Amino acid sequence: MSENLWSYEYRKETVSEKRAALLFRLKETEGENPSGYAVRQRLFDARYIEEDGREIDAFIRGWVMLSFYQKGFFLPGEKTKAVEEARGVLSDWHMELADGDEIEQQALYDELYNMTLLYMTLCETDKNFGSLFFGIGKLKDDRLRDKVAGAVRGLAIDLPAKLGMESDFTFFRRAAMDAFDERYGTTEGIS
């Protein structure tokens, strides 16, 4: 996949309003077709939705939904339900673009990378996630990184293995591991 400065900026920006401005700038400077504006706009519109007057990040919502299944399956039919939900989330993430042309693949990669980056940022800044015990105390940086690594590994590697969907999550796994590696300088704890 080809890389350019605009794609890099867009992938790294986690604030939806700033991402919208970057997307608008792309349309104004390069038009709708040459750089994949239309596919990026479609992903943006699918990701940032409005419900009950609030903006919702539907991609992060999918991540959170799937994270409930990371601990395992205890009741009959629970795995089947998890597979159905995982397929729905992958569809919401427009994973079919992973089989598209280079522009579609780059747009999807950037979105999945960005979602992982945002999730890691939310984990790092969440008082409860980064605490020792129910919001009391603060984890040291290396322990917080390990906890974040566990969350990313859980969704990118462990859950797909439990569901028998490793190949379905391959593209996401690569984007998630790249985001983690760029943030922490290693994929230790994930792979």
N, C-alpha and C positions, 0 to 999 in steps of 0.2 A: 504494500500500500504506500502511496506517495504521502509525504508529510509536507505541510507548509505552515507558515507562521500563524495564519488565521486559524487553521485546524487545531494547532497547539494551544492557542489562546482560548478558543471555544471549549476545548476539552478540559482545560484547567479551571475555568470559571465555574464556581458552584452557586452563585446567586442568579436565580432565574431571570430577574429583570435585566441584569447585565448580559446574560446570555442572549436574551431577546434583542438587546441593542446590538450585540455583535452580529447576530443573524441578520438584522435589518441592514447593518453596514455592509455585510456580504452582498445582499441583494442590490443595494444601491451602487456598489462599486463594480460588481462583476455580473450582474444580471441573474436570472433564475436558473439557467441551465449549465453553464460551463463548470461551475465548482460544486454542483450538487445541492444548490439552495433548496429545491423542491423536496428532496428526500430529508434534508435536515429540518425543514419546516414541518414536514409530516411527523417526524420523530418528536420534535418540540411540542407540537399540538397534542400528540398522544401522551406525552410525559406530564405536561403541566396542565391539569384540568381544574375546573372550578366545580365545587360541590358545596351547597349550602352557603354560598357567598364567600367561600375560602378557596385559596389556591392549594391544590393537592399535587404532590409529586407522585404520580401513579407508578413510576418505576421503583421508587423507594418503598411505596406501599406494597408492591409485589415482593420485594426483598423481605420485608417484615412478615408478610403472610407466609412465605416459605420458611422463614426461620423458626416458625412454630413446630415444624416437622423435623428439625435437626436432632432432637433427642431420641427419636425412634418412634415405633408404632406399637401400640399396645392392644388395640381393639381390632376385631375382624373388619376388613373393609377400609381401614384407615390408610393403608398404603395405596390402595386404589384411588381413594379420594385425594391423597397427596400428589399422585402422578397426574390426575386430572387438573388439579390446581397448578402444578408446575407447568403443564402444557399451556394452561391459560395465561400464566405469567409470561412465559416465553413468547407467546403470541402477542401479548400486550407490549412486550419489549421489541416487537417486530424482528424476531430472530431469523425470519426468512431472508432478511437482507444479508445475512452471513453468506448466503449462496449467490448473492447478486454480483454486480460488476464492482470494480475497484472503488468507485465513488460511493456506492451503497455500503460496501464493507467498511470503508473509512468512517462514514457517518455513524454507522452502528457501533463500531469500535469506540469512537469518541464519546458516544452517549453512554455506553456501558462503563467505560473508564471513568467518566464524569460521575456516574451514579455511585460507583465504588468509592471514588474520592470524597464525594459528599457524605456517604455513609460513614467512612472513616473519620471525617471531620466531626460529624454528629456524635460518634462514639467518644472521640477525644474530648469534646467539650461538654458532654453530658455528665452532670454531677454524680448521678447514680452509677453510670457505667464505669466511671473512673474512680470510684470510691472503694475503700477496703470493705466496708460493711454498711449497707443501707444508707448511703449518702454521707457516712462518717469517715473521715480520713481520706487521703488521696494516694492512689497507686503511684509508685515510682515510674518514671518514663519507660524503662525496659519492661516492667510488668504490664503497663498499659499497652505497649506495642504488642506484647504477647497475647493480651486479651483481644485486641483488635485483629491480630493475625488469626486467632481462633474463630472469630466471627466471620471473617472473610473465607477462611478455609472451610468452615461449616457450610456456607452456601455454594461456594465455587467447586468444592471437591467432595466433601463428606455426604451432603444430601444427594447430589446426583448419583453417587455410588450406591446409596441406600435405595434409591428409586430405580436403579438400572438405567439411568438417563445420561451417562457420562458423555456420550457423543452429542447429545442435545445441548449440553452446557459448555462444550469445548470453546466456542468463541467467547462466551462470557468469562470463562476461567482465564483465558489469555489476557483479556482486558483487565480483569480484577487483579491478577498477579502483577501485571505491568504497573498498575496504579499503586499497588502496595510497595513494589520494588522502588518506584520513583519516590514515594513518600519516605520510606524507611531505609532505602539503600540495600535491601536484601529481600529475598522471599523466604528466609528462614522462618519456620513456624507454619508456613502454608504448604509448601510442597513436600 
